[in-house]
C-alpha cells in the first residue's frame, strides 16, 4: 500500500511539474518562428530620446528588482505609434500606473507587443482586430519631464512572450536591419551628459542585457 501511494505521489508531482512548466514557459517548448519586428514609430520621425531597458537611474537595483521592463521613446511633438508586427489586438485598457493613458497589446504568434502610456488609440481597433505591421496603434502620451525640458510625448514599449510570467526580451536582435540601425542611431544621439547613458551604456542592461529567447 505504501509503495502504491509513493508511486501515485511521484506521478502527481511529475504531472504537476509538467503542467507548471507548460503554463509558465510555452516559449521553451513550442516550436515557432522567431518574430521579426520594426520600430513602433515612423522611420522619418525619430524620437529625440529613449529610456533603456533594464537598470536606469530611476529603476535601480535592488529597489526595482528587474529594472525597467521595456523601452520608453520620447518626442518634442506628437507622433504616430505604429504596429511593430502583424498580429491581433489582445487587450485595450486604461493604464493602472498612468491615469488617463491607454495600453494596447498585440499578440503575434507566441509574442506580445505592448504599446503603453498612449494618449489615445486608433478608434478602429477592438479586441480581436487584426493589424498589419505599420498600422496606426495610437499616439504617445502627453507629459512634462523636468529632466528633459521640451520633451512632451512618450510611449513605453515592450516585447514579451505569452508566458504567464510575462518574460520580456531585449528587442535588439528581433529588429529588422533598418530598425536596428535606427535604434543604434537614436541611442548614439542621446546626450553624452545623460546620467542614464553614462551609468548604463547599453540599450538593454542588467537582467535584460543580451537576453534573448531560445527558439
C-alpha positions as a Markdown table, in Angstrom:
| # | Residue | x | y | z |
|---|---|---|---|---|
| 1 | Unk | 0.0 | 0.0 | 0.0 |
| 2 | Unk | 2.8 | 2.4 | 0.9 |
| 3 | Unk | 4.6 | 1.7 | -2.4 |
| 4 | Unk | 1.4 | 2.3 | -4.4 |
| 5 | Unk | 0.9 | 5.6 | -2.6 |
| 6 | Unk | 4.5 | 6.5 | -3.2 |
| 7 | Unk | 4.1 | 5.8 | -7.0 |
| 8 | Unk | 0.9 | 7.9 | -7.0 |
| 9 | Unk | 2.7 | 10.8 | -5.3 |
| 10 | Unk | 5.6 | 10.6 | -7.8 |
| 11 | Unk | 3.2 | 10.6 | -10.8 |
| 12 | Unk | 1.3 | 13.5 | -9.3 |
| 13 | Unk | 4.5 | 15.5 | -8.8 |
| 14 | Unk | 5.6 | 14.8 | -12.4 |
| 15 | Unk | 2.2 | 15.8 | -13.8 |
| 16 | Unk | 2.1 | 19.0 | -11.6 |
| 17 | Unk | 5.7 | 19.9 | -12.6 |
| 18 | Unk | 4.8 | 19.3 | -16.3 |
| 19 | Unk | 1.7 | 21.5 | -16.0 |
| 20 | Unk | 3.6 | 24.3 | -14.4 |
| 21 | Unk | 6.3 | 24.1 | -17.0 |
| 22 | Unk | 3.9 | 24.2 | -19.9 |
| 23 | Unk | 1.9 | 27.1 | -18.4 |
| 24 | Unk | 4.8 | 29.3 | -17.4 |
| 25 | Unk | 7.2 | 28.7 | -20.2 |
| 26 | Unk | 5.4 | 28.0 | -23.5 |
| 27 | Unk | 8.2 | 29.7 | -25.4 |
| 28 | Unk | 10.6 | 27.0 | -24.1 |
| 29 | Unk | 8.8 | 24.0 | -25.7 |
| 30 | Unk | 6.6 | 25.1 | -28.6 |
| 31 | Unk | 8.4 | 25.2 | -32.0 |
| 32 | Unk | 7.8 | 28.5 | -33.7 |
| 33 | Unk | 9.4 | 31.1 | -35.9 |
| 34 | Unk | 11.3 | 33.9 | -34.2 |
| 35 | Unk | 9.5 | 37.2 | -34.7 |
| 36 | Unk | 11.0 | 40.0 | -36.8 |
| 37 | Unk | 9.8 | 43.4 | -35.8 |
| 38 | Unk | 10.2 | 47.1 | -36.8 |
| 39 | Unk | 10.4 | 50.2 | -34.6 |
| 40 | Unk | 7.0 | 51.3 | -33.3 |
| 41 | Unk | 7.1 | 54.7 | -35.0 |
| 42 | Unk | 7.5 | 56.3 | -38.4 |
| 43 | Unk | 11.1 | 55.9 | -39.6 |
| 44 | Unk | 11.1 | 59.5 | -40.7 |
| 45 | Unk | 10.0 | 60.8 | -37.3 |
| 46 | Unk | 12.7 | 59.6 | -34.9 |
| 47 | Unk | 12.4 | 60.1 | -31.1 |
| 48 | Unk | 14.7 | 62.6 | -29.6 |
| 49 | Unk | 15.4 | 60.4 | -26.6 |
| 50 | Unk | 14.9 | 56.9 | -25.3 |
| 51 | Unk | 15.0 | 55.4 | -21.8 |
| 52 | Unk | 16.7 | 52.0 | -22.0 |
| 53 | Unk | 15.5 | 48.6 | -20.8 |
| 54 | Unk | 16.9 | 47.2 | -17.5 |
| 55 | Unk | 18.8 | 49.2 | -14.9 |
| 56 | Unk | 18.3 | 53.0 | -15.1 |
| 57 | Unk | 18.7 | 55.9 | -12.7 |
| 58 | Unk | 15.0 | 55.7 | -11.9 |
| 59 | Unk | 15.0 | 51.8 | -11.8 |
| 60 | Unk | 18.0 | 50.8 | -9.7 |
| 61 | Unk | 18.5 | 47.5 | -8.0 |
| 62 | Unk | 17.6 | 46.3 | -5.5 |
| 63 | Unk | 14.7 | 48.8 | -5.2 |
| 64 | Unk | 13.4 | 47.7 | -8.6 |
| 65 | Unk | 14.3 | 44.0 | -8.9 |
| 66 | Unk | 14.1 | 43.6 | -12.7 |
| 67 | Unk | 14.7 | 47.2 | -13.6 |
| 68 | Unk | 12.8 | 49.0 | -16.4 |
| 69 | Unk | 10.9 | 46.2 | -18.3 |
| 70 | Unk | 10.7 | 48.0 | -21.6 |
| 71 | Unk | 11.9 | 51.0 | -23.7 |
| 72 | Unk | 10.5 | 54.5 | -23.5 |
| 73 | Unk | 10.5 | 56.6 | -26.6 |
| 74 | Unk | 10.2 | 60.4 | -26.3 |
| 75 | Unk | 9.4 | 63.2 | -28.8 |
| 76 | Unk | 9.1 | 67.0 | -28.6 |
| 77 | Unk | 5.9 | 66.8 | -30.7 |
| 78 | Unk | 3.0 | 64.4 | -31.1 |
| 79 | Unk | 3.8 | 61.4 | -33.3 |
| 80 | Unk | 2.2 | 58.3 | -34.8 |
| 81 | Unk | 2.7 | 55.0 | -33.0 |
| 82 | Unk | 2.7 | 52.1 | -35.4 |
| 83 | Unk | 2.4 | 48.3 | -35.1 |
| 84 | Unk | 5.8 | 46.6 | -34.9 |
| 85 | Unk | 4.4 | 43.4 | -36.5 |
| 86 | Unk | 1.4 | 41.7 | -37.9 |
| 87 | Unk | -0.9 | 40.4 | -35.2 |
| 88 | Unk | -4.2 | 40.6 | -33.4 |
| 89 | Unk | -5.2 | 43.0 | -30.7 |
| 90 | Unk | -5.5 | 41.1 | -27.4 |
| 91 | Unk | -6.0 | 43.9 | -24.9 |
| 92 | Unk | -7.0 | 47.6 | -24.8 |
| 93 | Unk | -7.3 | 49.2 | -21.4 |
| 94 | Unk | -6.6 | 52.2 | -19.3 |
| 95 | Unk | -3.1 | 52.0 | -17.7 |
| 96 | Unk | -3.2 | 51.4 | -13.9 |
| 97 | Unk | 0.0 | 53.3 | -13.3 |
| 98 | Unk | -0.7 | 56.2 | -15.6 |
| 99 | Unk | -4.3 | 57.5 | -15.1 |
| 100 | Unk | -5.9 | 58.6 | -18.4 |
| 101 | Unk | -3.3 | 56.8 | -20.5 |
| 102 | Unk | -4.1 | 53.8 | -22.6 |
| 103 | Unk | -2.3 | 50.4 | -23.0 |
| 104 | Unk | -2.7 | 48.4 | -26.2 |
| 105 | Unk | -1.4 | 44.9 | -26.6 |
| 106 | Unk | -1.0 | 43.0 | -29.8 |
| 107 | Unk | -0.4 | 39.2 | -30.0 |
| 108 | Unk | 1.8 | 37.9 | -32.8 |
| 109 | Unk | 2.2 | 34.2 | -32.6 |
| 110 | Unk | 3.7 | 33.4 | -29.2 |
| 111 | Unk | 4.8 | 37.0 | -28.8 |
| 112 | Unk | 3.2 | 40.1 | -27.3 |
| 113 | Unk | 3.9 | 43.7 | -28.3 |
| 114 | Unk | 2.8 | 46.3 | -25.8 |
| 115 | Unk | 2.2 | 49.9 | -26.6 |
| 116 | Unk | 1.7 | 51.6 | -23.2 |
| 117 | Unk | 1.1 | 55.1 | -21.9 |
| 118 | Unk | -0.7 | 56.2 | -25.0 |
| 119 | Unk | -2.7 | 59.4 | -25.0 |
| 120 | Unk | -5.3 | 57.7 | -27.3 |
| 121 | Unk | -5.6 | 54.7 | -29.6 |
| 122 | Unk | -6.9 | 54.1 | -33.1 |
| 123 | Unk | -10.7 | 54.0 | -32.7 |
| 124 | Unk | -10.9 | 51.3 | -35.4 |
| 125 | Unk | -9.1 | 48.9 | -33.0 |
| 126 | Unk | -11.1 | 46.4 | -31.0 |
| 127 | Unk | -10.1 | 43.3 | -29.1 |
| 128 | Unk | -9.7 | 40.7 | -31.8 |
| 129 | Unk | -8.8 | 43.2 | -34.5 |
| 130 | Unk | -6.2 | 42.1 | -37.0 |
| 131 | Unk | -3.3 | 44.6 | -37.5 |
| 132 | Unk | -0.5 | 44.7 | -40.1 |
| 133 | Unk | 3.0 | 46.0 | -39.5 |
| 134 | Unk | 3.0 | 49.8 | -39.6 |
| 135 | Unk | -0.8 | 50.1 | -39.0 |
| 136 | Unk | -1.6 | 53.0 | -36.7 |
| 137 | Unk | -1.9 | 52.0 | -33.0 |
| 138 | Unk | -2.3 | 55.4 | -31.5 |
| 139 | Unk | -0.4 | 58.4 | -30.2 |
| 140 | Unk | 2.1 | 58.9 | -27.4 |
| 141 | Unk | 1.1 | 60.2 | -24.0 |
| 142 | Unk | 1.4 | 63.9 | -23.3 |
| 143 | Unk | 3.8 | 64.5 | -20.4 |
| 144 | Unk | 6.1 | 67.1 | -18.8 |
| 145 | Unk | 9.6 | 65.8 | -18.0 |
| 146 | Unk | 11.7 | 68.1 | -15.8 |
| 147 | Unk | 14.8 | 66.2 | -16.7 |
| 148 | Unk | 14.2 | 66.6 | -20.4 |
| 149 | Unk | 12.7 | 70.1 | -20.9 |
| 150 | Unk | 10.6 | 70.3 | -24.1 |
| 151 | Unk | 10.0 | 66.6 | -24.2 |
| 152 | Unk | 6.3 | 66.3 | -24.2 |
| 153 | Unk | 5.3 | 62.9 | -25.6 |
| 154 | Unk | 6.3 | 59.4 | -24.6 |
| 155 | Unk | 5.3 | 55.7 | -25.0 |
| 156 | Unk | 6.5 | 52.7 | -23.0 |
| 157 | Unk | 7.0 | 49.8 | -25.4 |
| 158 | Unk | 7.7 | 46.1 | -24.7 |
| 159 | Unk | 8.4 | 42.8 | -26.4 |
| 160 | Unk | 7.2 | 39.8 | -24.4 |
| 161 | Unk | 6.1 | 36.2 | -24.6 |
| 162 | Unk | 2.7 | 34.7 | -23.9 |
| 163 | Unk | 4.1 | 33.0 | -20.8 |
| 164 | Unk | 2.1 | 33.8 | -17.6 |
| 165 | Unk | 5.4 | 35.1 | -16.1 |
| 166 | Unk | 5.4 | 37.6 | -19.0 |
| 167 | Unk | 9.1 | 37.3 | -19.9 |
| 168 | Unk | 10.3 | 40.4 | -21.6 |
| 169 | Unk | 13.0 | 40.1 | -24.2 |
| 170 | Unk | 15.6 | 42.7 | -25.2 |
| 171 | Unk | 14.2 | 43.6 | -28.7 |
| 172 | Unk | 17.5 | 44.4 | -30.4 |
| 173 | Unk | 18.1 | 41.1 | -32.1 |
| 174 | Unk | 14.4 | 40.9 | -33.2 |
| 175 | Unk | 14.5 | 44.2 | -35.2 |
| 176 | Unk | 14.9 | 44.1 | -38.9 |
| 177 | Unk | 18.2 | 45.6 | -40.1 |
| 178 | Unk | 16.8 | 49.0 | -40.8 |
| 179 | Unk | 15.1 | 49.3 | -37.4 |
| 180 | Unk | 18.2 | 48.1 | -35.6 |
| 181 | Unk | 20.3 | 50.8 | -37.2 |
| 182 | Unk | 17.6 | 53.3 | -36.3 |
| 183 | Unk | 17.7 | 52.2 | -32.7 |
| 184 | Unk | 21.5 | 52.5 | -32.6 |
| 185 | Unk | 21.4 | 55.9 | -34.2 |
| 186 | Unk | 18.8 | 57.2 | -31.6 |
| 187 | Unk | 20.9 | 55.8 | -28.7 |
| 188 | Unk | 24.1 | 57.3 | -30.1 |
| 189 | Unk | 22.4 | 60.7 | -30.2 |
| 190 | Unk | 21.2 | 60.5 | -26.6 |
| 191 | Unk | 23.1 | 63.3 | -24.8 |
| 192 | Unk | 26.5 | 62.3 | -23.6 |
| 193 | Unk | 25.6 | 64.1 | -20.4 |
| 194 | Unk | 22.6 | 61.9 | -19.8 |
| 195 | Unk | 23.1 | 60.1 | -16.5 |
| 196 | Unk | 21.3 | 57.0 | -17.8 |
| 197 | Unk | 23.7 | 56.7 | -20.7 |
| 198 | Unk | 26.8 | 57.2 | -18.7 |
| 199 | Unk | 25.9 | 54.7 | -16.0 |
| 200 | Unk | 24.2 | 52.1 | -18.2 |
| 201 | Unk | 25.8 | 52.3 | -21.7 |
| 202 | Unk | 23.6 | 49.6 | -23.3 |
| 203 | Unk | 20.0 | 49.9 | -24.7 |
| 204 | Unk | 19.3 | 46.8 | -22.7 |
| 205 | Unk | 21.2 | 46.4 | -19.4 |
| 206 | Unk | 21.2 | 44.4 | -16.3 |
| 207 | Unk | 18.9 | 41.3 | -16.4 |
| 208 | Unk | 17.9 | 42.1 | -20.0 |
| 209 | Unk | 21.4 | 42.6 | -21.4 |
| 210 | Unk | 21.6 | 40.2 | -24.4 |
| 211 | Unk | 18.6 | 38.3 | -23.0 |
| 212 | Unk | 17.1 | 36.5 | -26.0 |
| 213 | Unk | 14.6 | 33.7 | -26.5 |
| 214 | Unk | 16.0 | 30.3 | -27.4 |
| 215 | Unk | 13.8 | 29.2 | -30.4 |
